[in-house]
Amino acid sequence: MKTANDPRHQARVLVLQKLFADDFMDLKREELTIDELKSIDEIEKYDTPLYDELLKGITEKVQEIDDMITKFAPQWPLDQIKKVDLEILRIAIYEGFIANLTPPKVAIDEGIELAKAFGGSTSDKFVNGVLGAIYDQVKK
């Protein structure tokens, strides 16, 4: 049974924090270290291989991921999507639909959980809608 302290969930939280922070960092500043990220939510144990794979894969496939978001959320240009929602979508799409690290339904569930924890009042519905549309298309 999944818990809030599940190492895979914690890895996703750290990836979300890293991607979100990178969006706002001044290029002249040093990047946040994993220890700094872990201290934000007092994370002690996380799935290191999953963290590394998500961060590397999302960075390498960001254009492919963003193309999927644009296709399945055409009414929302990328620059109008809340940054946290955008990063959550990137994580879930990479994990469940591009790299197939987890089953798509698990990636969707995790995306919704991240949106509830870190997004706005409608983030979970938005994330669910976009990921659900992708899932429906992939199922065909």
VOVO-518033 format. One record per residue: residue number from 1; residue in three letters; x, y, z of N, C-alpha, C, CB in turn. Coordinates in steps of 0.001 Angstrom, whole numbers. Glycine has a CB too. Layout:
+-----+------+---------+---------+---------+---------+---------+---------+---------+---------+---------+---------+---------+---------+
: pos : code :     n_u :     n_v :     n_w :    ca_u :    ca_v :    ca_w :     c_u :     c_v :     c_w :    cb_u :    cb_v :    cb_w :
+-----+------+---------+---------+---------+---------+---------+---------+---------+---------+---------+---------+---------+---------+
: NUM :  ALA :       X :       Y :       Z :       X :       Y :       Z :       X :       Y :       Z :       X :       Y :       Z :
...
+-----+------+---------+---------+---------+---------+---------+---------+---------+---------+---------+---------+---------+---------+
***
This chain:
+-----+------+---------+---------+---------+---------+---------+---------+---------+---------+---------+---------+---------+---------+
: pos : code :     n_u :     n_v :     n_w :    ca_u :    ca_v :    ca_w :     c_u :     c_v :     c_w :    cb_u :    cb_v :    cb_w :
+-----+------+---------+---------+---------+---------+---------+---------+---------+---------+---------+---------+---------+---------+
:   1 :  MET :     833 :   -1183 :       0 :       0 :       0 :       0 :     876 :    1244 :       0 :    -947 :       0 :    1207 :
:   2 :  LYS :     523 :    2196 :    -843 :    1288 :    3432 :    -964 :    1036 :    4328 :     249 :     924 :    4172 :   -2270 :
:   3 :  THR :    2105 :    4918 :     740 :    1985 :    5891 :    1824 :    2677 :    7171 :    1395 :    2595 :    5344 :    3154 :
:   4 :  ALA :    2452 :    8232 :    2161 :    3086 :    9514 :    1847 :    4604 :    9419 :    1931 :    2579 :   10601 :    2792 :
:   5 :  ASN :    5103 :    8455 :    2690 :    6552 :    8302 :    2841 :    7147 :    7272 :    1891 :    6877 :    7916 :    4257 :
:   6 :  ASP :    6337 :    6789 :     946 :    6814 :    5832 :     -40 :    8016 :    6427 :    -781 :    5680 :    5451 :   -1035 :
:   7 :  PRO :    9124 :    5701 :    -868 :   10319 :    6247 :   -1527 :   10100 :    6676 :   -2978 :   11412 :    5230 :   -1485 :
:   8 :  ARG :    9229 :    5985 :   -3705 :    8959 :    6389 :   -5089 :    8180 :    7701 :   -5124 :    8177 :    5285 :   -5834 :
:   9 :  HIS :    7218 :    7842 :   -4230 :    6467 :    9104 :   -4143 :    7403 :   10240 :   -3749 :    5303 :    8987 :   -3120 :
:  10 :  GLN :    8279 :    9983 :   -2806 :    9227 :   11005 :   -2357 :   10160 :   11416 :   -3489 :   10042 :   10496 :   -1161 :
:  11 :  ALA :   10546 :   10466 :   -4332 :   11394 :   10792 :   -5488 :   10657 :   11740 :   -6425 :   11812 :    9504 :   -6246 :
:  12 :  ARG :    9375 :   11487 :   -6630 :    8579 :   12371 :   -7500 :    8458 :   13775 :   -6903 :    7172 :   11777 :   -7728 :
:  13 :  VAL :    8285 :   13847 :   -5592 :    8215 :   15146 :   -4914 :    9517 :   15914 :   -5134 :    7940 :   14964 :   -3394 :
:  14 :  LEU :   10634 :   15239 :   -4975 :   11932 :   15891 :   -5173 :   12131 :   16344 :   -6617 :   13058 :   14946 :   -4773 :
:  15 :  VAL :   11709 :   15526 :   -7562 :   11813 :   15911 :   -8978 :   10945 :   17137 :   -9238 :   11387 :   14736 :   -9910 :
:  16 :  LEU :    9736 :   17153 :   -8701 :    8856 :   18305 :   -8863 :    9509 :   19561 :   -8306 :    7510 :   18055 :   -8172 :
:  17 :  GLN :   10074 :   19463 :   -7114 :   10735 :   20621 :   -6507 :   11914 :   21092 :   -7347 :   11206 :   20283 :   -5094 :
:  18 :  LYS :   12692 :   20157 :   -7853 :   13867 :   20498 :   -8662 :   13455 :   21182 :   -9965 :   14694 :   19235 :   -8967 :
:  19 :  LEU :   12494 :   20599 :  -10679 :   12055 :   21177 :  -11942 :   11418 :   22552 :  -11729 :   11067 :   20240 :  -12638 :
:  20 :  PHE :   10613 :   22664 :  -10684 :    9955 :   23930 :  -10382 :   10987 :   24993 :  -10019 :    8942 :   23754 :   -9236 :
:  21 :  ALA :   11946 :   24639 :   -9182 :   12991 :   25589 :   -8780 :   13828 :   26019 :   -9984 :   13899 :   24968 :   -7699 :
:  22 :  ASP :   14143 :   25077 :  -10861 :   14946 :   25397 :  -12038 :   14250 :   26410 :  -12943 :   15252 :   24131 :  -12820 :
:  23 :  ASP :   12916 :   26388 :  -12952 :   12163 :   27368 :  -13748 :   12403 :   28796 :  -13264 :   10668 :   27052 :  -13698 :
:  24 :  PHE :   12711 :   28946 :  -11989 :   12806 :   30280 :  -11404 :   14222 :   30709 :  -11036 :   11956 :   30342 :  -10194 :
:  25 :  MET :   15171 :   29802 :  -11182 :   16545 :   30128 :  -10792 :   17203 :   31066 :  -11789 :   17372 :   28858 :  -10656 :
:  26 :  ASP :   17923 :   32009 :  -11261 :   18751 :   32883 :  -12079 :   19891 :   32025 :  -12614 :   19286 :   34130 :  -11260 :
:  27 :  LEU :   20175 :   32140 :  -13896 :   21212 :   31299 :  -14500 :   22570 :   31470 :  -13837 :   21331 :   31608 :  -15971 :
:  28 :  LYS :   22796 :   32588 :  -13165 :   24085 :   32818 :  -12517 :   24171 :   32143 :  -11148 :   24332 :   34309 :  -12370 :
:  29 :  ARG :   23024 :   31783 :  -10579 :   23017 :   31135 :   -9271 :   23325 :   29658 :   -9409 :   21670 :   31332 :   -8577 :
:  30 :  GLU :   23821 :   29097 :   -8331 :   24065 :   27658 :   -8336 :   22745 :   26918 :   -8229 :   25009 :   27251 :   -7184 :
:  31 :  GLU :   22712 :   25723 :   -8773 :   21514 :   24909 :   -8698 :   21333 :   24367 :   -7288 :   21576 :   23762 :   -9710 :
:  32 :  LEU :   20080 :   24069 :   -6946 :   19791 :   23449 :   -5667 :   20373 :   22038 :   -5652 :   18267 :   23423 :   -5398 :
:  33 :  THR :   20955 :   21673 :   -4540 :   21481 :   20319 :   -4401 :   20371 :   19403 :   -3909 :   22696 :   20286 :   -3432 :
:  34 :  ILE :   20580 :   18120 :   -4041 :   19595 :   17153 :   -3562 :   19417 :   17284 :   -2052 :   20020 :   15715 :   -3931 :
:  35 :  ASP :   20482 :   17596 :   -1325 :   20355 :   17771 :     124 :   19483 :   18965 :     467 :   21728 :   17935 :     761 :
:  36 :  GLU :   19599 :   20043 :    -292 :   18735 :   21205 :     -66 :   17285 :   20858 :    -371 :   19190 :   22396 :    -930 :
:  37 :  LEU :   17074 :   20120 :   -1443 :   15716 :   19714 :   -1791 :   15116 :   18812 :    -717 :   15705 :   19000 :   -3142 :
:  38 :  LYS :   15897 :   17855 :    -245 :   15415 :   16925 :     780 :   15039 :   17661 :    2060 :   16478 :   15864 :    1081 :
:  39 :  SER :   15752 :   18720 :    2379 :   15478 :   19440 :    3625 :   14173 :   20235 :    3569 :   16627 :   20376 :    3941 :
:  40 :  ILE :   13706 :   20571 :    2378 :   12471 :   21354 :    2247 :   11303 :   20628 :    2908 :   12154 :   21625 :     761 :
:  41 :  ASP :   11122 :   19362 :    2600 :   10027 :   18582 :    3179 :   10532 :   17509 :    4140 :    9207 :   17935 :    2075 :
:  42 :  GLU :   11757 :   17668 :    4585 :   12370 :   16718 :    5525 :   12265 :   15282 :    5010 :   11703 :   16829 :    6909 :
:  43 :  ILE :   12638 :   15106 :    3760 :   12619 :   13785 :    3139 :   13912 :   13069 :    3487 :   12436 :   13886 :    1595 :
:  44 :  GLU :   13766 :   11904 :    4071 :   14944 :   11126 :    4457 :   15258 :   10026 :    3454 :   14742 :   10520 :    5830 :
:  45 :  LYS :   14218 :    9379 :    2940 :   14423 :    8229 :    2074 :   13634 :    8421 :     784 :   14003 :    6918 :    2786 :
:  46 :  TYR :   14316 :    8259 :    -346 :   13660 :    8363 :   -1640 :   14307 :    7384 :   -2600 :   13733 :    9807 :   -2192 :
:  47 :  ASP :   13594 :    7067 :   -3667 :   14068 :    6127 :   -4676 :   15047 :    6865 :   -5593 :   12871 :    5516 :   -5495 :
:  48 :  THR :   16326 :    6712 :   -5321 :   17360 :    7438 :   -6054 :   17356 :    7120 :   -7552 :   18719 :    7118 :   -5471 :
:  49 :  PRO :   17272 :    5842 :   -7959 :   17247 :    5568 :   -9406 :   16044 :    6208 :  -10104 :   17232 :    4061 :   -9650 :
:  50 :  LEU :   14883 :    6204 :   -9453 :   13705 :    6833 :  -10059 :   13915 :    8335 :  -10172 :   12434 :    6530 :   -9236 :
:  51 :  TYR :   14424 :    8965 :   -9124 :   14708 :   10400 :   -9157 :   15637 :   10731 :  -10324 :   15337 :   10862 :   -7822 :
:  52 :  ASP :   16740 :    9983 :  -10426 :   17724 :   10235 :  -11488 :   17117 :   10037 :  -12875 :   18937 :    9314 :  -11316 :
:  53 :  GLU :   16353 :    8958 :  -13053 :   15754 :    8663 :  -14352 :   14726 :    9720 :  -14742 :   15103 :    7281 :  -14333 :
:  54 :  LEU :   13884 :   10115 :  -13806 :   12875 :   11132 :  -14107 :   13529 :   12449 :  -14485 :   11940 :   11335 :  -12912 :
:  55 :  LEU :   14491 :   12882 :  -13701 :   15131 :   14169 :  -13956 :   15853 :   14170 :  -15298 :   16109 :   14507 :  -12835 :
:  56 :  LYS :   16612 :   13126 :  -15560 :   17351 :   13022 :  -16824 :   16392 :   12901 :  -18004 :   18307 :   11815 :  -16794 :
:  57 :  GLY :   15409 :   12018 :  -17882 :   14489 :   11767 :  -18984 :   13616 :   12961 :  -19320 :   13623 :   10598 :  -18659 :
:  58 :  ILE :   13101 :   13628 :  -18303 :   12256 :   14797 :  -18548 :   13065 :   15893 :  -19225 :   11644 :   15317 :  -17230 :
:  59 :  THR :   14278 :   16081 :  -18771 :   15141 :   17097 :  -19367 :   15414 :   16787 :  -20841 :   16465 :   17196 :  -18590 :
:  60 :  GLU :   15680 :   15526 :  -21138 :   15983 :   15130 :  -22514 :   14752 :   15123 :  -23418 :   16618 :   13762 :  -22521 :
:  61 :  LYS :   13586 :   14833 :  -22861 :   12376 :   14654 :  -23670 :   11367 :   15789 :  -23477 :   11718 :   13327 :  -23328 :
:  62 :  VAL :   11800 :   16917 :  -22937 :   10858 :   17992 :  -22610 :   10063 :   18451 :  -23831 :   11605 :   19176 :  -22010 :
:  63 :  GLN :   10658 :   18508 :  -24994 :    9926 :   18955 :  -26177 :    8843 :   17959 :  -26561 :   10883 :   19165 :  -27348 :
:  64 :  GLU :    9171 :   16675 :  -26528 :    8183 :   15638 :  -26830 :    7030 :   15674 :  -25817 :    8851 :   14245 :  -26831 :
:  65 :  ILE :    7374 :   15851 :  -24551 :    6362 :   15931 :  -23495 :    5484 :   17160 :  -23707 :    7029 :   15977 :  -22096 :
:  66 :  ASP :    6109 :   18304 :  -23947 :    5350 :   19542 :  -24148 :    4458 :   19466 :  -25381 :    6299 :   20728 :  -24271 :
:  67 :  ASP :    4905 :   18763 :  -26411 :    4071 :   18571 :  -27601 :    2810 :   17782 :  -27246 :    4865 :   17840 :  -28712 :
:  68 :  MET :    2946 :   16787 :  -26371 :    1785 :   16014 :  -25931 :     831 :   16895 :  -25129 :    2229 :   14800 :  -25088 :
:  69 :  ILE :    1372 :   17713 :  -24250 :     525 :   18611 :  -23451 :    -227 :   19554 :  -24378 :    1375 :   19420 :  -22424 :
:  70 :  THR :     476 :   20118 :  -25341 :    -149 :   21042 :  -26293 :   -1258 :   20345 :  -27083 :     908 :   21615 :  -27257 :
:  71 :  LYS :   -1026 :   19107 :  -27469 :   -2018 :   18351 :  -28237 :   -3259 :   18039 :  -27401 :   -1402 :   17052 :  -28757 :
:  72 :  PHE :   -3059 :   17660 :  -26139 :   -4183 :   17205 :  -25322 :   -4779 :   18285 :  -24423 :   -3745 :   16058 :  -24477 :
:  73 :  ALA :   -4189 :   19464 :  -24426 :   -4758 :   20618 :  -23713 :   -4634 :   21845 :  -24622 :   -4026 :   20861 :  -22327 :
:  74 :  PRO :   -5236 :   21781 :  -25824 :   -5026 :   22846 :  -26808 :   -5531 :   24220 :  -26364 :   -5697 :   22472 :  -28089 :
:  75 :  GLN :   -6480 :   24247 :  -25447 :   -7006 :   25515 :  -24963 :   -6081 :   26185 :  -23943 :   -8369 :   25300 :  -24350 :
:  76 :  TRP :   -5012 :   25489 :  -23555 :   -4070 :   26015 :  -22581 :   -2665 :   26093 :  -23180 :   -4066 :   25145 :  -21317 :
:  77 :  PRO :   -2258 :   27243 :  -23700 :    -867 :   27382 :  -24148 :      79 :   27124 :  -22973 :    -616 :   28799 :  -24751 :
:  78 :  LEU :    1224 :   26541 :  -23258 :    2162 :   26170 :  -22192 :    2496 :   27338 :  -21265 :    3441 :   25626 :  -22797 :
:  79 :  ASP :    2633 :   28529 :  -21817 :    3009 :   29664 :  -20976 :    1853 :   30159 :  -20105 :    3514 :   30797 :  -21842 :
:  80 :  GLN :     653 :   29596 :  -20288 :    -479 :   29972 :  -19447 :    -828 :   28911 :  -18413 :   -1681 :   30248 :  -20304 :
:  81 :  ILE :    -159 :   27774 :  -18472 :    -369 :   26719 :  -17479 :     467 :   27066 :  -16249 :      16 :   25298 :  -18052 :
:  82 :  LYS :    -120 :   26903 :  -15066 :     632 :   27147 :  -13834 :    1899 :   26290 :  -13861 :    -238 :   26826 :  -12563 :
:  83 :  LYS :    3000 :   26888 :  -13460 :    4293 :   26179 :  -13525 :    4258 :   24849 :  -12789 :    5400 :   27049 :  -12943 :
:  84 :  VAL :    3660 :   24828 :  -11618 :    3630 :   23585 :  -10855 :    2809 :   22524 :  -11587 :    3057 :   23829 :   -9449 :
:  85 :  ASP :    1684 :   22924 :  -12187 :     869 :   21971 :  -12948 :    1631 :   21450 :  -14169 :    -453 :   22628 :  -13391 :
:  86 :  LEU :    2350 :   22330 :  -14821 :    3136 :   21943 :  -15987 :    4200 :   20910 :  -15608 :    3795 :   23178 :  -16621 :
:  87 :  GLU :    4892 :   21146 :  -14514 :    5936 :   20199 :  -14095 :    5332 :   18864 :  -13670 :    6765 :   20789 :  -12941 :
:  88 :  ILE :    4167 :   18899 :  -13017 :    3493 :   17655 :  -12635 :    3114 :   16865 :  -13886 :    2233 :   17952 :  -11779 :
:  89 :  LEU :    2567 :   17546 :  -14873 :    2230 :   16876 :  -16128 :    3468 :   16272 :  -16784 :    1556 :   17857 :  -17089 :
:  90 :  ARG :    4559 :   17009 :  -16779 :    5792 :   16495 :  -17390 :    6253 :   15219 :  -16699 :    6904 :   17554 :  -17332 :
:  91 :  ILE :    6196 :   15201 :  -15380 :    6610 :   14015 :  -14629 :    5720 :   12829 :  -14986 :    6560 :   14285 :  -13109 :
:  92 :  ALA :    4413 :   13019 :  -14909 :    3482 :   11915 :  -15144 :    3546 :   11414 :  -16588 :    2059 :   12352 :  -14811 :
:  93 :  ILE :    3635 :   12323 :  -17532 :    3696 :   11917 :  -18944 :    4978 :   11144 :  -19224 :    3609 :   13150 :  -19870 :
:  94 :  TYR :    6094 :   11642 :  -18728 :    7342 :   10915 :  -18958 :    7296 :    9542 :  -18298 :    8539 :   11719 :  -18427 :
:  95 :  GLU :    6896 :    9522 :  -17040 :    6927 :    8274 :  -16275 :    5963 :    7223 :  -16817 :    6602 :    8553 :  -14828 :
:  96 :  GLY :    4747 :    7635 :  -17162 :    3732 :    6663 :  -17530 :    3507 :    6434 :  -19010 :    2487 :    7062 :  -16947 :
:  97 :  PHE :    3919 :    7404 :  -19849 :    3581 :    7294 :  -21264 :    4793 :    7283 :  -22194 :    2684 :    8421 :  -21644 :
:  98 :  ILE :    5914 :    7813 :  -21759 :    7098 :    7836 :  -22627 :    8096 :    6768 :  -22202 :    7765 :    9226 :  -22600 :
:  99 :  ALA :    8512 :    6804 :  -20944 :    9511 :    5842 :  -20471 :    8880 :    4552 :  -19958 :   10353 :    6466 :  -19375 :
: 100 :  ASN :    7573 :    4579 :  -19718 :    6867 :    3410 :  -19181 :    7532 :    2867 :  -17917 :    6798 :    2312 :  -20236 :
: 101 :  LEU :    7885 :    3777 :  -17012 :    8492 :    3380 :  -15748 :    7462 :    2793 :  -14792 :    9182 :    4570 :  -15100 :
: 102 :  THR :    6223 :    3238 :  -14942 :    5101 :    2706 :  -14174 :    3917 :    2607 :  -15122 :    4765 :    3607 :  -12924 :
: 103 :  PRO :    2904 :    1826 :  -14757 :    1703 :    1783 :  -15593 :    1073 :    3181 :  -15685 :     678 :     759 :  -15023 :
: 104 :  PRO :     467 :    3508 :  -16815 :    -121 :    4837 :  -16973 :   -1087 :    5238 :  -15861 :    -830 :    4906 :  -18275 :
: 105 :  LYS :   -1910 :    4305 :  -15389 :   -2864 :    4636 :  -14326 :   -2154 :    5019 :  -13029 :   -3804 :    3456 :  -14074 :
: 106 :  VAL :   -1021 :    4400 :  -12764 :    -237 :    4758 :  -11573 :     338 :    6159 :  -11742 :     905 :    3728 :  -11325 :
: 107 :  ALA :     864 :    6456 :  -12926 :    1420 :    7788 :  -13193 :     326 :    8859 :  -13076 :    2071 :    7834 :  -14603 :
: 108 :  ILE :    -872 :    8544 :  -13565 :   -1985 :    9482 :  -13456 :   -2336 :    9712 :  -11989 :   -3213 :    8962 :  -14229 :
: 109 :  ASP :   -2456 :    8636 :  -11226 :   -2779 :    8751 :   -9802 :   -1732 :    9577 :   -9065 :   -2893 :    7362 :   -9167 :
: 110 :  GLU :    -471 :    9316 :   -9357 :     605 :   10080 :   -8708 :     549 :   11552 :   -9115 :    1984 :    9484 :   -9067 :
: 111 :  GLY :     260 :   11820 :  -10382 :     133 :   13200 :  -10835 :    -975 :   13928 :  -10100 :    -123 :   13243 :  -12328 :
: 112 :  ILE :   -2098 :   13254 :   -9929 :   -3229 :   13850 :   -9207 :   -2851 :   14114 :   -7754 :   -4471 :   12930 :   -9278 :
: 113 :  GLU :   -2168 :   13159 :   -7129 :   -1749 :   13345 :   -5733 :    -783 :   14525 :   -5590 :   -1088 :   12062 :   -5203 :
: 114 :  LEU :     157 :   14647 :   -6522 :    1078 :   15790 :   -6488 :     325 :   17101 :   -6687 :    2167 :   15638 :   -7567 :
: 115 :  ALA :    -659 :   17085 :   -7588 :   -1443 :   18295 :   -7843 :   -2245 :   18697 :   -6611 :   -2383 :   18084 :   -9036 :
: 116 :  LYS :   -2797 :   17731 :   -5903 :   -3541 :   18031 :   -4676 :   -2624 :   18615 :   -3616 :   -4229 :   16771 :   -4138 :
: 117 :  ALA :   -1408 :   18084 :   -3539 :    -475 :   18522 :   -2492 :     203 :   19852 :   -2808 :     581 :   17467 :   -2278 :
: 118 :  PHE :     498 :   20098 :   -4075 :    1324 :   21255 :   -4421 :     647 :   22282 :   -5334 :    2568 :   20781 :   -5073 :
: 119 :  GLY :    -445 :   21903 :   -5970 :   -1101 :   22798 :   -6911 :   -2182 :   23645 :   -6279 :   -1683 :   22013 :   -8026 :
: 120 :  GLY :   -2926 :   24305 :   -7137 :   -4029 :   25140 :   -6691 :   -5296 :   24322 :   -6496 :   -4278 :   26261 :   -7686 :
: 121 :  SER :   -6397 :   25022 :   -6266 :   -7652 :   24356 :   -5941 :   -8219 :   23513 :   -7090 :   -8665 :   25381 :   -5532 :
: 122 :  THR :   -7853 :   23823 :   -8319 :   -8357 :   23054 :   -9464 :   -7262 :   22265 :  -10175 :   -9029 :   23983 :  -10452 :
: 123 :  SER :   -6065 :   22276 :   -9630 :   -4935 :   21607 :  -10289 :   -5180 :   20119 :  -10501 :   -3672 :   21799 :   -9474 :
: 124 :  ASP :   -5742 :   19452 :   -9488 :   -5944 :   18013 :   -9616 :   -6914 :   17686 :  -10759 :   -6469 :   17434 :   -8295 :
: 125 :  LYS :   -7942 :   18500 :  -10922 :   -8902 :   18278 :  -12008 :   -8250 :   18535 :  -13374 :  -10141 :   19190 :  -11826 :
: 126 :  PHE :   -7451 :   19580 :  -13452 :   -6758 :   19906 :  -14700 :   -5788 :   18781 :  -15074 :   -6001 :   21253 :  -14568 :
: 127 :  VAL :   -4956 :   18371 :  -14131 :   -3975 :   17306 :  -14370 :   -4699 :   16020 :  -14758 :   -3088 :   17075 :  -13111 :
: 128 :  ASN :   -5768 :   15685 :  -14045 :   -6536 :   14485 :  -14351 :   -7124 :   14550 :  -15761 :   -7652 :   14295 :  -13321 :
: 129 :  GLY :   -7621 :   15710 :  -16142 :   -8205 :   15866 :  -17472 :   -7197 :   15665 :  -18585 :   -8825 :   17224 :  -17602 :
: 130 :  VAL :   -6052 :   16281 :  -18457 :   -5028 :   16153 :  -19492 :   -4495 :   14726 :  -19552 :   -3877 :   17138 :  -19236 :
: 131 :  LEU :   -4151 :   14172 :  -18402 :   -3603 :   12813 :  -18385 :   -4654 :   11789 :  -18810 :   -3071 :   12470 :  -16986 :
: 132 :  GLY :   -5912 :   12021 :  -18436 :   -6991 :   11125 :  -18856 :   -7177 :   11133 :  -20358 :   -8289 :   11510 :  -18179 :
: 133 :  ALA :   -7062 :   12303 :  -20986 :   -7180 :   12407 :  -22443 :   -6038 :   11651 :  -23127 :   -7181 :   13892 :  -22884 :
: 134 :  ILE :   -4845 :   11770 :  -22587 :   -3701 :   11034 :  -23139 :   -3935 :    9529 :  -22990 :   -2375 :   11453 :  -22429 :
: 135 :  TYR :   -4379 :    9129 :  -21816 :   -4625 :    7713 :  -21557 :   -5675 :    7144 :  -22525 :   -5082 :    7514 :  -20101 :
: 136 :  ASP :   -6760 :    7894 :  -22721 :   -7807 :    7441 :  -23651 :   -7261 :    7249 :  -25057 :   -8965 :    8442 :  -23681 :
: 137 :  GLN :   -6391 :    8154 :  -25495 :   -5793 :    8061 :  -26826 :   -4843 :    6864 :  -26916 :   -5045 :    9361 :  -27167 :
: 138 :  VAL :   -4065 :    6652 :  -25876 :   -3091 :    5548 :  -25872 :   -3807 :    4204 :  -25849 :   -2139 :    5662 :  -24658 :
: 139 :  LYS :   -4934 :    4136 :  -25155 :   -5697 :    2889 :  -25072 :   -6187 :    2414 :  -26431 :   -6876 :    3066 :  -24146 :
: 140 :  LYS :   -6465 :    3353 :  -27343 :   -7053 :    2998 :  -28649 :   -6119 :    2214 :  -29520 :   -7475 :    4231 :  -29381 :
+-----+------+---------+---------+---------+---------+---------+---------+---------+---------+---------+---------+---------+---------+
***
